[in-house]
Amino acid sequence: MRHFALATRRVTAVTSPVRLCFRATSAPASNPVAAPETTTVREPQPRQKENVLKVPSMTLAQLLTSVVGEMQKKSLTPAVHENVTQNKTEGSFEEAAKDASKEAKAGLLPYKLSPEKFIMAISTYIRREEEMALMSRSNVVAMRRQYLMLRAKQPRLSSSQRDILLHEASCIVEKREVPLNVAARLLRPRWPNYFMDVVGVRHHAFLVQSLRGWTVELIRDGKLTAKEARRFLMQCPRLFFGQVSLMGSVVECALSDVNTIDDPELLIKLMWSVNNAKTHAPDHFWRRIVDKLAMLNRSMRDQVGDAIRIGKGKDEKKSEEEVTEANSVMVGHVFSGLTTRQLFRILRVLRKERWCGDVSVIFDFMDKALKNIVFEVEATQVADTKSSEGPPLRRTVVQRVKKASDLSPVELLSLLSIAGELGADFHVSLARLSEYLLSPMTRYLDRDYLLLLTTCVRRTRCDSAHLVQTIVDTIVRRGVTYSFSLALTKAVLRTILQKPALLSHLTLAPFMDHIFYLCDTHKRHLRASQILAWVELLYALSRLYAPSSSVGVRVRAAVESFADPLIAMLAIEVVPTSIVSRMLEYTVILGMRKQPQYPLTAKLWEDRNTLVNGRRAHADSLGGGDENDTASPDHGPAEDVTSETMEMEEAPKGEVTKSVKRVYDELISVYERQTVMQMPLLKGEKERVCETFQRVGLYSIFMGADIMKQLHLRDAASTSSASTLRHRALYSRPLSTWIERNVASIVDTRIRNAKISPESTDNDVLRLFGHRQCDAAKVRRFQVLLMSSPLLLARERRSLWEYTSELARRFGGVQEKSLAEEMLRKALH
């Protein structure tokens, strides 16, 4: 489903040639002063007076081209002249002269600018190109079409023209012909990729070092005022990236007159500028600025009449800025001196900075913001006398949220999420908020924000039966195959279990069917820890119903079906016996022990006891006497497996080592998250997976992939005929493209870096293989694993079969050598 943010995007036209010819969603990089708290929402900010160039007959590109022509007529510096003469193929001096003559004939005469206007023109052009790049990468088709139309009308400057302009700008900054805040405008927008070529990187680095040195000099001489420090930090926050000492000095200077500041908007923008710098400011900066905002929040309570600004009348004439810019409605000035939007922006930036130095003040900000929203909702409902028939439209929901809180739906959810993290409870007065705003919003939320709303409901302990019922109906309507279905169902089930009193007010029959069908669909595609989590939830659900009820019977049947994949995992010994033991404890509590209608549970008991007794006997025979279960956790922290890549451990099955279990755990976790739950992997998870495959041997990689295929990637036969009749095996989906490509790339890179050749030693070959010893049987087993591996891209690599051929030549027999040569001839890349 489409995001709510799409409803608030606007594309406006600006008549001035220096202003942007379009207006897309601003990025924090391009407008750090007014950077929104969420990446999908653009908050209204006062427009800055940047239109200082009055050349109505020229566009910005034509203006800069004319400036280049004027500069080329004069004597260029040797460095620029040499650089221009070297680029004969693109934008040479002669070609630029021809272009200048053509422009002169067309009426575009060379135009000379003052240094300040010159810097502003270049910064405006860079910002426009950055937003053009954002349009080209937009997910909205209409936005990309608009980009193509604008790009056809407004071509880019050539590399030689960019070099001349950037060189002149660097000279102006070096000579300090403009104020510091004006020079900082060059680095305010993020330079496009084509700008960061060899020449552009050099100019960018020079400007960064020059501005930093200039700032240090002003601070040392005491010439940097508080107003200039704030403006400089807002103009170019990325200049302070990684500069902790410089950031501390500038923010200290910026807050030198904090006691005289009466505008909270200025302080909030300063907080967001520090956050956009990606460099932590000192703790006393946040404490002083939060204390000042708290004081302003208390002192501005008497200005409620002047603060609420709903809009202009019908007969009042609107200015040009109000026509091109969305009307900003400031609401929520009832229980607080600051507006609801200002309170949200404060809470949002503090959350991003992970600063919670004064819990009472932060909690007061959050409480006042929620009270403002509730007051506006109640006032709106009293004024609204229309009886709504059917669910409101998306536009109506957005307007409701905007009118009540001056926030977008996504920002409202973010505020509720912060309230949940702070431990706020939804009391009775917020019931209307749930019915008037949150419930109509639910049907239009996509999977991410629906999960966020469900989490907010659980954390804030909301007791609105109408809201919970709406969420339940939305999840059931979207079905089992919907993305995040497992996570959404689990979150809603936890919310219902948290408030058992809601059961009498909810209609849960369709939701129960959804839960049990979901368990039956994905039972073979989950890892053991997730199976145990579902069993725990089902047991908690069964406690709310009688054992003889339909829900109680279906819960026991679902737990019985979960025993089937655990039996298969236990047979290969890739599941910790601790998980199996906890699973069996719930079967005892549910009364499933020694019942003839639950044969899978009985078999799981037998297999678990046999495995534990075998391990104890094996430990006694070795003289260890350790009766503790030494099975590896289902998905524990990363451990050092360097020794495991060199030695095959002795295990009852002979092949399932710790390295193999590590590979299996990574594969099933990625498969469960990307393929089954259809959720993206986090950055830390990706790094952990890649690190595992870079450290284990090739034999462990393909052995773990084979176990993954046996348990989850094919129609596994049930262990009992009765279960086979009840539960048909479902078609299994293959591994995700991400894991296929990364494993293939890692395997290919490791083989090429090893540089295995006939002159290599056996230890070099076995080090990559992962074992100290090898024979013909092991080579044959490795070849079988390769040919049947679910890692399709990895097994098609020619480098892998070249390594296999060398392995067979050293340790294999005639059959292994012939098979390796045959597969090597078939490998193409």
Secondary structure as GFF3:
##gff-version 3
##sequence-region A 1 829
A	DSSP	three_ten_helix	4	8	.	.	.	ID=ss1
A	DSSP	alpha_helix	60	73	.	.	.	ID=ss2
A	DSSP	alpha_helix	78	86	.	.	.	ID=ss3
A	DSSP	alpha_helix	93	105	.	.	.	ID=ss4
A	DSSP	alpha_helix	115	136	.	.	.	ID=ss5
A	DSSP	alpha_helix	141	153	.	.	.	ID=ss6
A	DSSP	alpha_helix	159	175	.	.	.	ID=ss7
A	DSSP	alpha_helix	180	183	.	.	.	ID=ss8
A	DSSP	three_ten_helix	184	187	.	.	.	ID=ss9
A	DSSP	three_ten_helix	193	195	.	.	.	ID=ss10
A	DSSP	alpha_helix	198	221	.	.	.	ID=ss11
A	DSSP	alpha_helix	226	235	.	.	.	ID=ss12
A	DSSP	three_ten_helix	237	240	.	.	.	ID=ss13
A	DSSP	alpha_helix	244	254	.	.	.	ID=ss14
A	DSSP	three_ten_helix	258	260	.	.	.	ID=ss15
A	DSSP	alpha_helix	264	276	.	.	.	ID=ss16
A	DSSP	alpha_helix	283	299	.	.	.	ID=ss17
A	DSSP	three_ten_helix	301	303	.	.	.	ID=ss18
A	DSSP	alpha_helix	304	307	.	.	.	ID=ss19
A	DSSP	alpha_helix	320	324	.	.	.	ID=ss20
A	DSSP	alpha_helix	340	353	.	.	.	ID=ss21
A	DSSP	alpha_helix	359	383	.	.	.	ID=ss22
A	DSSP	alpha_helix	394	405	.	.	.	ID=ss23
A	DSSP	alpha_helix	409	421	.	.	.	ID=ss24
A	DSSP	three_ten_helix	428	430	.	.	.	ID=ss25
A	DSSP	alpha_helix	431	433	.	.	.	ID=ss26
A	DSSP	pi_helix	434	438	.	.	.	ID=ss27
A	DSSP	alpha_helix	439	442	.	.	.	ID=ss28
A	DSSP	alpha_helix	447	459	.	.	.	ID=ss29
A	DSSP	alpha_helix	465	478	.	.	.	ID=ss30
A	DSSP	alpha_helix	485	498	.	.	.	ID=ss31
A	DSSP	three_ten_helix	500	505	.	.	.	ID=ss32
A	DSSP	alpha_helix	509	522	.	.	.	ID=ss33
A	DSSP	three_ten_helix	523	525	.	.	.	ID=ss34
A	DSSP	alpha_helix	528	542	.	.	.	ID=ss35
A	DSSP	alpha_helix	550	572	.	.	.	ID=ss36
A	DSSP	alpha_helix	577	589	.	.	.	ID=ss37
A	DSSP	alpha_helix	599	622	.	.	.	ID=ss38
A	DSSP	alpha_helix	658	670	.	.	.	ID=ss39
A	DSSP	pi_helix	671	676	.	.	.	ID=ss40
A	DSSP	alpha_helix	683	695	.	.	.	ID=ss41
A	DSSP	alpha_helix	698	712	.	.	.	ID=ss42
A	DSSP	alpha_helix	721	726	.	.	.	ID=ss43
A	DSSP	alpha_helix	737	754	.	.	.	ID=ss44
A	DSSP	alpha_helix	762	769	.	.	.	ID=ss45
A	DSSP	alpha_helix	776	787	.	.	.	ID=ss46
A	DSSP	alpha_helix	792	795	.	.	.	ID=ss47
A	DSSP	alpha_helix	798	811	.	.	.	ID=ss48
A	DSSP	alpha_helix	814	826	.	.	.	ID=ss49
###
